Amino acid sequence: MNNDTLFGRILRGEIPCDKVFEDDQVLAFRDINPAAPAHILVIPKKYIPTIDAAGPEDAELLGRLMLAAAEIARQQGLAAQGYRLVINCKDHGGQTVYHLHLHLLGGRALGWPPG
């Protein structure tokens, strides 16, 4: 699949990002429009447009996203007080970039319900 999304362009190095983590499967960077003091986007390097487009073959990668987010939260000093992980799916779910991504939010108490 052709990934012409903003995140595809970031992965290709066409657009810079404030990278906080990278391995062979995952890239994480600070959101340019943060919704909390800490707002980091965790994306797979494999193009998957939405969480519901992921298949059984992506199970290991989805687990890697979650583990990477937890590792980043520890590295960023968020783990002790807590943080939130969010995946938006499609328009009604609030997804604006159609490349699967996880929002890592923290640095303050987060209210519930979220929106």
Buried (B, 14 or more C-beta within 10 A) or exposed (E): EEBEBBBBBBBEEEEEBEEBBEEEBBBBBBBEEEBBEBBBBBBBBBBBBBBEBBEEEBEEBBEBBEEBBBBBBEEBEBBEEEBBBBBBBEEEEEBEBBBBBBBBBBBEEBEEEEE
